[in-house]
Amino acid sequence: MSSSEEWAWARRERRRAIYLERIASTTRSFLTRYQRVIADMRAEGLDRFVAEDFNQAVSWLNEAESNLDSDAERAQELSRSIGSILQGLPRFARNLREQEERKARNDEMTRFAVQERARVIK
């Protein structure tokens, strides 16, 4: 390999390394945000309402974090997938929780009404 070829190769390698460092840095910041979203959802108990999607996001987050230094492009791909899942997941989980709470209140009111009718009939 001639010196100009070696220089071109070294230059390409350096550009690639800079590119991968930039991907890793940007992806790391997204993963940090996703960790906060996941922690907040757990703290609110929302994970139980959307368990399948939540668990998938957690699994991909763990995989992305482990790939961050060794395969930044894979970590970036996973990060994008996590973002797609988490984009509306907290809101959707809150809606499901509200529906469950509303149903529980309605069931309680119905049970009370039935008991009250039974008491009046006696």
C-alpha positions in Angstrom: 0.0 0.0 0.0 1.4 3.4 -1.0 1.8 6.2 1.5 -1.1 8.1 -0.1 -3.3 5.1 0.1 -2.3 4.6 3.8 -3.0 8.3 4.4 -6.5 8.0 2.7 -7.2 4.9 4.7 -6.2 6.5 8.0 -8.3 9.5 7.2 -11.4 7.4 6.4 -10.9 5.5 9.7 -10.6 8.7 11.7 -13.7 10.1 10.1 -15.5 6.9 10.9 -14.4 7.0 14.5 -15.6 10.6 14.8 -18.9 9.7 13.2 -19.4 6.8 15.7 -18.4 8.9 18.6 -21.0 11.5 17.6 -23.7 8.7 17.2 -22.8 7.3 20.6 -22.9 10.7 22.3 -26.3 11.6 20.8 -27.7 8.2 21.5 -26.5 8.3 25.1 -28.5 11.4 25.7 -31.7 9.9 24.2 -31.2 6.7 26.3 -30.9 8.8 29.4 -34.2 10.5 28.6 -35.8 7.1 28.0 -34.5 5.8 31.4 -36.3 8.8 33.1 -39.5 8.1 31.2 -39.3 4.4 32.2 -38.5 5.3 35.8 -41.4 7.8 36.0 -43.8 5.2 34.5 -42.7 2.7 37.1 -43.1 5.2 39.9 -46.6 6.0 38.8 -47.5 2.3 38.5 -48.2 2.7 34.8 -46.0 -0.2 33.7 -48.7 -2.7 34.6 -51.2 -1.2 32.2 -48.9 -1.5 29.2 -46.7 -4.3 30.3 -45.8 -5.8 26.9 -44.7 -2.5 25.3 -43.1 -1.4 28.5 -41.1 -4.6 28.9 -40.0 -4.4 25.2 -38.8 -0.8 25.7 -36.8 -1.9 28.8 -35.3 -4.8 27.0 -34.2 -2.7 24.0 -32.9 0.0 26.4 -30.7 -2.6 28.1 -29.5 -3.9 24.8 -28.8 -0.4 23.5 -26.8 0.6 26.6 -24.7 -2.5 26.3 -24.1 -1.8 22.6 -23.4 1.9 23.0 -19.6 1.6 23.0 -19.1 -1.5 20.9 -21.8 -0.9 18.2 -23.1 2.7 18.2 -25.1 2.2 15.1 -27.0 -0.7 16.6 -27.6 1.3 19.8 -28.9 4.2 17.6 -31.3 1.9 15.8 -32.6 0.5 19.1 -32.9 4.0 20.5 -35.2 4.9 17.6 -37.3 1.9 18.2 -37.5 2.8 21.9 -38.6 6.3 21.0 -41.4 4.9 18.8 -42.7 2.8 21.7 -42.3 5.4 24.4 -43.7 8.4 22.4 -47.3 8.0 23.6 -47.0 5.1 26.0 -47.3 7.1 29.3 -50.4 9.0 28.1 -52.0 5.7 26.9 -51.2 4.0 30.2 -52.7 6.9 32.1 -55.9 6.6 30.0 -56.1 2.9 30.7 -55.6 3.5 34.5 -58.4 6.1 34.4 -60.7 3.7 32.7 -59.9 1.0 35.3 -60.5 3.5 38.1 -63.8 4.7 36.5 -65.0 1.1 36.1 -64.1 0.3 39.7 -66.1 3.4 40.9 -69.1 2.4 38.8 -68.9 -1.2 40.0 -68.8 0.1 43.6 -71.8 2.4 43.0 -73.7 -0.5 41.4 -72.9 -2.8 44.3 -74.0 -0.1 46.8 -77.3 0.5 44.9 -78.1 -3.2 44.8 -77.4 -3.5 48.6 -79.5 -0.5 49.3 -82.4 -1.9 47.2 -82.1 -5.2 49.0 -82.2 -3.4 52.4 -85.3 -1.4 51.4 -87.1 -4.5 50.1 -86.6 -6.3 53.5 
